[in-house]
Amino acid sequence: MRFSATTASAAKALTSLVLGLGQKTRAPTARNTAEAFASLRAAGSSVRDAQVRNPDHLASRFIALGPRLTTFVKVPALRSLARRTAERVSPGAYYYELARVKHIDRVLREELDSGIEQLVILGAGFDTRAYNLPSDAKLRCFEIDAPKTKLLAGRLKDLKVDDALIVVEAFEEKLFLAARNLPAVEVLTVAQLDPVSLARHDRVLVTVGALKMLEERLA
């Protein structure tokens, strides 16, 4: 019971980082909590000491750009600041997430050594474990995701696109949510577009409406 209470408290406090300190325009959701913990993993991915470095080097891709403290983790130079801020908001949360990730990874390595043939991740959220498996692991991995994510993944597969930035004219929640479970896919509005995001992906997909907006800006 104590473990559950601590986890719930950390999740509530960290969600405030995602929503923006002092902002009450959105109610906490599972998505907000998932992003908060992903931000902790991202914050620890650049630590020099391997013993306390979070191995999830893909976590920062789940963090949306915006006027929120979690955005700091998208910039490697600001991740130490993000760690200190997280500890002030919810003492122990950063190290809890680090211990949780390392424990699960250790258990998974032991199971891989024992010869397991498949891994099923339920309610994967923003978990990237399937993408961080050893390159020689002979393992079938399944993530149980919402149909909208599978639909987007299928469309991208049809286009033979694995890594992409999707640019839209305005925020589309369904598309944004569908892309959030695909680590190599990012959705941005024209207003959010920046050179770093453009350079980070192999392909850029632009909607007709967004293309017209970009043409008007460059005219």
C-alpha positions in Angstrom: 0.0 0.0 0.0 2.9 2.4 0.8 4.4 1.7 -2.6 1.1 2.5 -4.4 0.6 5.6 -2.4 4.0 6.9 -3.2 3.6 6.2 -6.9 0.2 7.9 -7.0 1.6 11.0 -5.2 4.5 11.2 -7.6 2.2 10.9 -10.6 0.0 13.7 -9.4 2.9 16.0 -8.7 4.6 15.2 -11.9 1.5 15.7 -13.9 1.6 19.3 -12.8 4.9 19.6 -14.7 3.1 18.5 -17.9 0.1 20.7 -17.4 2.3 23.7 -16.6 2.8 24.9 -13.0 -0.1 27.1 -12.0 -2.2 26.1 -15.0 -5.6 24.5 -14.5 -6.9 24.5 -18.1 -6.7 20.7 -18.5 -7.6 17.9 -16.1 -4.9 15.3 -15.4 -5.2 12.3 -17.7 -3.3 9.0 -18.2 -1.6 10.7 -21.2 -0.3 13.5 -19.0 1.0 11.0 -16.4 2.7 8.9 -19.1 4.4 12.1 -20.4 5.5 13.1 -17.0 7.3 9.8 -16.4 8.7 9.8 -19.9 10.2 13.2 -19.1 11.9 11.7 -16.1 13.5 9.0 -18.2 14.5 11.6 -20.8 16.0 13.8 -18.1 18.3 11.0 -16.9 19.3 9.8 -20.4 22.3 12.2 -20.6 23.9 11.5 -17.2 27.6 10.6 -17.6 27.7 8.0 -14.9 26.3 4.8 -16.5 25.2 3.5 -13.1 22.7 6.3 -12.7 22.0 7.0 -16.3 18.5 6.2 -17.6 18.9 3.8 -20.6 15.8 5.1 -22.3 17.4 7.4 -25.0 14.1 7.6 -26.9 11.9 9.0 -24.2 12.4 12.7 -25.2 10.6 12.0 -28.4 7.4 11.5 -26.5 7.5 15.0 -25.0 5.4 17.6 -26.8 6.8 21.1 -27.3 5.1 23.8 -25.4 5.2 26.3 -22.5 5.8 23.5 -19.9 8.7 22.4 -17.8 8.9 19.0 -19.4 10.0 20.6 -22.7 13.4 21.1 -21.1 14.2 17.4 -21.6 14.1 17.8 -25.3 17.3 19.9 -25.0 20.2 17.8 -23.7 21.9 20.8 -22.1 18.8 21.5 -20.0 18.2 18.0 -18.7 20.1 18.5 -15.5 17.8 21.5 -14.8 14.8 19.2 -15.5 16.1 16.6 -13.0 16.5 19.2 -10.2 13.1 20.7 -10.9 11.4 17.3 -10.8 13.0 16.6 -7.4 11.8 19.9 -6.0 8.2 19.2 -7.2 8.2 15.5 -6.2 11.2 14.5 -4.1 12.3 10.9 -4.9 10.3 10.6 -8.2 13.3 10.9 -10.5 15.2 8.1 -8.6 12.0 6.0 -8.3 11.6 6.0 -12.1 15.3 5.3 -12.6 15.1 2.3 -10.2 11.9 1.1 -11.8 13.3 1.1 -15.3 16.6 -0.6 -14.3 14.7 -3.2 -12.3 12.4 -4.1 -15.2 15.4 -4.2 -17.6 17.3 -6.5 -15.3 14.3 -8.9 -15.0 13.9 -8.8 -18.8 17.6 -9.6 -19.3 17.2 -12.6 -17.0 14.2 -13.8 -18.9 16.0 -13.4 -22.2 18.8 -15.5 -20.9 16.3 -18.2 -19.8 15.1 -18.4 -23.4 11.7 -16.6 -23.6 10.4 -16.3 -27.1 7.9 -13.4 -26.8 7.2 -10.3 -24.8 3.7 -8.7 -24.4 3.6 -5.2 -23.0 0.1 -4.2 -21.8 -0.9 -0.6 -21.7 2.5 0.3 -23.1 1.9 4.1 -22.9 5.2 5.8 -23.7 7.3 2.8 -23.0 10.2 2.2 -25.5 11.4 -1.1 -24.2 10.6 -2.9 -27.4 13.0 -0.6 -29.2 15.8 -1.0 -26.7 16.1 -4.8 -26.8 19.6 -6.2 -27.5 20.2 -6.4 -31.2 20.8 -10.2 -31.0 17.6 -10.8 -29.0 15.5 -13.5 -30.8 12.2 -12.2 -29.4 8.8 -11.4 -30.7 7.5 -8.3 -28.9 3.9 -7.2 -28.9 2.5 -3.9 -27.6 -1.2 -3.6 -26.9 -2.1 -0.2 -28.2 -5.2 1.7 -29.2 -6.5 1.0 -32.8 -5.8 4.6 -33.9 -2.1 4.0 -33.3 -2.1 0.8 -35.3 -4.0 2.6 -38.1 -1.4 5.4 -38.3 1.4 2.8 -38.2 -0.2 0.9 -41.0 -0.6 4.0 -43.1 3.1 4.9 -42.6 4.1 1.3 -43.4 2.1 1.6 -46.7 4.2 4.7 -47.5 7.4 2.8 -46.5 8.1 5.5 -43.9 9.5 4.6 -40.5 10.8 7.9 -39.3 8.7 10.9 -40.0 7.7 14.4 -39.0 4.0 15.1 -39.8 3.2 18.8 -40.2 -0.5 19.9 -39.9 -2.2 23.3 -40.0 -3.8 23.0 -36.6 -3.7 20.8 -33.6 -5.5 17.5 -34.2 -5.9 15.5 -31.0 -6.6 12.1 -32.6 -3.6 12.3 -34.9 -1.4 13.6 -32.0 -2.5 10.7 -29.7 -2.0 8.1 -32.5 1.6 9.3 -33.1 2.6 9.5 -29.4 3.1 5.7 -29.3 5.4 5.7 -32.3 8.8 6.8 -31.1 10.1 7.8 -34.5 7.0 9.8 -35.5 6.4 13.4 -34.4 3.4 15.6 -35.1 3.7 19.4 -35.1 1.6 22.3 -36.2 3.0 24.9 -38.6 3.3 27.2 -35.6 5.4 24.7 -33.7 7.7 23.9 -36.7 11.4 24.5 -36.1 14.7 23.6 -37.8 15.7 21.0 -35.1 12.5 19.0 -35.6 13.0 19.1 -39.4 16.6 17.8 -39.1 15.6 15.1 -36.6 13.5 13.0 -39.0 14.2 11.1 -42.2 10.9 12.2 -43.9 8.6 15.2 -43.5 4.9 14.7 -44.4 2.9 17.9 -44.8 -0.9 18.2 -45.1 -2.3 20.3 -47.9 -3.5 22.9 -45.5 -0.2 23.1 -43.7 1.7 23.4 -47.0 -0.5 26.4 -48.0 0.3 28.1 -44.7 4.0 27.5 -45.2 3.9 28.9 -48.7 2.1 32.0 -47.4 4.8 32.5 -44.7 7.6 32.1 -47.2 6.0 34.4 -49.8 
